[in-house]
Amino acid sequence: MLKNSHPEAPSQNNKNNTQGSLHGTWASRWTFILAATGSAVGLGNIWKFPYIAGENGGGAFVLVYIACIAIVALPIMVAEVTLGRMGRQSPINTIRNLIKESGASKSFGVIGWMGVSAGLMILSYYSVIAGWALNYIEYMISGVFQDVTAEQAGTIFDDLMKDKNELIFWQSLFMLMTVVVVMCGIHKGLGLASQILMPLLFLLLIGLLVFGYQQGDLTGAFNFLFGFNFGSLTWQSVLVALGHAFFTLSIGMGAMMVYGAYMPSNTGVFSNVLMVGVLDTLVALIAGLVIFSIVFANPSIESSAGPGLMFVSLPVAFGNMLGGLFFGTIFFVLVSLAAWSSSISLIEPAVAHLVESKGFSRITASLLLGMVTWVVGLGSVFSFNIWTEVKIAGFNFFELIDFITANIMLPLTGIFVAIFIGWFVKEKMVQEELSGDNQGLSCVWRWTVRYISPLAVAAVLIMGIYPRMT
Ligand code: PFF
């Protein structure tokens, strides 16, 4: 571990926590696994993965996605967690200190700044979509979707998008939920929330899978997701899969770095990161099975319905099935919980930075950043109503923030992280940090982050921006 430069940091003089962070350390490796899984499992798994799998033809896409997770995303996640644990501070200060220790160029400081800013920018729109999910819990409970047709469900969704006050109400509620957890700190906030939310989430998911089995077409869903039809796979799908592998594992945003900073020292990095990757993939696949088993049981609904799959098609299906409204309620509770445990990790790197560097209390930092993010989020709310016509480079505000973060900032941070740890941080320091891990694996990982990861991510970055430029 690096020497901590921060005056309050628990360096040599804190006997109880010599290997910890100023903000605290997870109670055990399991708290890290649950918190990091909480960050990883979110709207990306339940909302986005099923619809992009649907749009890209199913099976073969799933295989490519799993390969991207294993070959590119997991090695970068190991890199982020390792850097975080070496520095034990917010991503900005961790990277700054590691640059000093290794004599690397100051430009690598961009990793910390870009990661922290991307996290806040993503949270600004993430909270808006999570707000829709909260609203849908109410819709399901009050029976709005009972026996509706696809047109009626579309109208309900469109009406919600037009109602900016309603959208702001749910966005604000979600932001408040996020800020309250982060205000309570590592143990009583983030750690506790993950320990409660994650098992609950798995339980709900299994309940929904049983519902899908009894009421839906689980075999159809299984064949769709695991029937490897390579004919429908395009180069573009490969890029979508790689981009999503980043988003779903919360990498490129400082989240895994800051969660790594709170990881106990007496545990290996590889096994924990692998566990998070496996759990995240499992949730995405089970969510896919649940959603498609329900969709396929209703022949009028298209599997390639796109982003509306969860907010239009699925409610129609729930509204027309026995016990559908009850399980529909559970489904949207599941989505909201998953989004909640992710959103806390989007704001934590910035909160940690204000506490470390500006002397803010955790409460003030969380409230302040929550307010700023909320205001920026209003831009996304307005993109669906009063600002639909306001376009910058062809994007509305919501699309612009999504494009800049997902297609530019995330992959860029990922490339810099891989290059920084692979080529510039002293190999001895990295080896020391990974001394509790399997050394053979460590060598393979090092080779991957030096050569494969930066090239693969650069390909995503270029192919993601290029079509927009031509
Ligand atoms: N991984 C989350 C999801 O799949 O929904 C999104 C996310 C959370 C991205 C936290 C980045 C992050 F820092």
Residues whose N, C-alpha, C, O or C-beta is under 5 A from the ligand:
A	BS01	PFF	S39 A40 V41 G42 L43 G44 N45 F247 T248 L249 S250 M253 A255 S342 S345 L346
